[in-house]
Amino acid sequence: MTDKIFDNNQVIMAGEVVKNFEFSHDVFGEGFYILEVSVSRLSDSYDVIPLMISERLIDVKQNYIGRFVEVSGQFRSYNRHDEVRNRLVLSVFVREISVFDSEDEIQKPNSIFLDGFICKEPVYRKTPLGREIADMLIAVNRPYGKSDYIPCICWGRNARYARNFEIGGHIQVWGRIQSREYQKRINDTDYERRVAYEVSVSKMEYIEDESVIREDEELMAVR
């Protein structure tokens, strides 16, 4: 059962370490640390993605800046109380990691697969240049009744398709994790630089109600 749950949230990623380990939290004596990695896109740009890593997987006291890592794991979220409201914080929870000295030794993947449920009505819009975009929030189940809430962004025909999805709908998506900077307004004169993380969707499949499908199949069998 647990292995099946892990299958619904799969990340493979590789990139260059740009910021060393920073302590995040402790669970029953096991320390978890954030490591920031620069992941190249197909264009000349890049994304800086936070990795959540256990001290039992790697020596967190070493300096890894400028070295390269390959990881596999899951894209996870948790709510952090920020001033007067909760803030959704996302990172890649690492289950396996390898370290390399040269970029030539890595394959530069950045891929994610999610199997979850629409938990907020998709927001469809067009840019000033007419590009179609749809934002989705997907709940992906974890073991023991927990869920991760993953923001996703769709483009073009995928955006047109996604705008009709209903809350509670079952969906599978494939894509990559990307980072995006924005300015958060603090008061009338001050802004704060923040970074958002989301899944840029390249492919998706909306799963029809399995119970309805089974009922239709049973009726066909009777006939």
HELIX and SHEET records of a PDB file:
HELIX    1   1 THR A    2  ASP A    7  1                                   6    
HELIX    2   2 GLU A  103  GLU A  105  5                                   3    
HELIX    3   3 PRO A  143  GLY A  145  5                                   3    
HELIX    4   4 GLY A  156  ALA A  162  1                                   7    
HELIX    5   5 GLU A  210  VAL A  222  1                                  13    
SHEET    1   A 6 ASN A   9  VAL A  27  0                                        
SHEET    2   A 6 GLU A  30  SER A  40 -1                                        
SHEET    3   A 6 TYR A  46  SER A  54 -1                                        
SHEET    4   A 6 ARG A  85  PHE A 100  1                                        
SHEET    5   A 6 PHE A  68  ASP A  82 -1                                        
SHEET    6   A 6 ASN A   9  VAL A  27 -1                                        
SHEET    1   B 6 ASN A   9  VAL A  27  0                                        
SHEET    2   B 6 ASN A 110  LYS A 126 -1                                        
SHEET    3   B 6 GLU A 132  ASN A 141 -1                                        
SHEET    4   B 6 SER A 147  TRP A 155 -1                                        
SHEET    5   B 6 TYR A 191  ILE A 207  1                                        
SHEET    6   B 6 HIS A 170  ARG A 185 -1                                        
END                                                                             
